[in-house]
Amino acid sequence: MKLQPLTPTPTVLQELGRRLAQVRKQRRLAQEELAQQAGLGVATLRRIEDGRDSRLGSWVRLMQALELSSALDYLLPEDLRSPMAEAKARSRAPKHAERTGPDFVWGDERP
């Protein structure tokens, strides 16, 4: 399932929990093993995989235990650039630098 901007939070949590369980199973890890590697209780991992609300810190520990912590950078990129914000900034910038003379000089006007 592709997560959309208007996907309800409970549905997002269920989908992320399903994906987490899928990765765990692909790596042939039991819930007990992953929970131990992440320093979490098995009940916490079960709640997360069931799509029930959880703490961000638990997710970070799980991602680190699964060696997926680089994916956390996509959650909130350090340098988030918005094309709209950049366009607005350009429109507020001065259009032209103040000029003191012409851009070019005719041959007969040179000193």
N, C-alpha and C positions, 0 to 999 in steps of 0.2 A: 504494500500500500504506500502510495506517495503521500507525504504529508503536505497539506495545503495551508495557506495563511488562515483560513477560516475553520480548520479542523478543530473540533472541541478538545479541550485539554485532556479529559479522560481518554479520548480516543488516541491522542498523541502518546499518552503514558502507556496505554495498552500496546501500541505499535512498537514503541521503543523497548518495552519489556520483552515482546516477542522477538525482536531483533537481537537483544542481548542473549536470550535463551538459545537462539539459533547459533550465534557465534560460540557460545559456551559448548554446545553440542558438537559443532564442527571441530572444535579443538579437543574433543573427547574428554571434557572435564565434567565431573559430577558437581552438583550444586555445593556439596560440602567442600570439595577441593577449591573451587573458585572463591567461595566465601572465606575460607581459611587464608588463601593467597592475598585476598583483598583486605583482610583484617575485619571482616564483617560477620555477623551472625547469619546462620542459614535462613532463619525466619526473615531477616531483612532482604536477603537475595530473593527469596520466594515472593515476597511482597512486590519487589521491583519487577520481577519477571511476570507477575500477574497484572501489572499495570496499575498497581495502587500507588498512591503518592509516596515520594521518597525524598531524601535530602540530596542536594547537589554533591555534598562531600562523599556520599556513598557511591554515587555515579563516578566521581573522579577516581576513587579507590579501585572500582571495578575496571574502569578503562585502563588504569595503570597496570593492574594485574593481568589484563588481556593484551598488554603492550599496544594499546590503541590511544595513548594519551595525545599523540599528535593530532588526532581528530578533534580534540577539545578546542583547538585553536580556531576551528570553524564556527564554534558556538558564538563567540564574540571576537572577531578578528581585531588585532591590535590597531591596525590602520584601516578603518572602514571608510571608504570613499564613496560618496553618493554623487552620481552624475548630476542630479538636480542641484545639490549644494554647490558643486563646482561651477555650474552654469550661473547660479545666482551670484557667486563671488566674482566671477568675471564681469557680470553686468554692473556691479558696484564699483569696480576698478575704474580709474580715470581712463577715458577713451584715448587721449593723446597727451603726450608730454608737452609742457609749455614750450613753445618755439620762439626763438629770438630773431630768426631770419628765415629766408627762403630755403627750401630743400636743395635747390641747385642754383648755380650762378651761370648766366650767359657768358660766353667767351669774352665779350667786350666789356663786361662788368668786373672782371677779375682785377685785383690790384697789381 
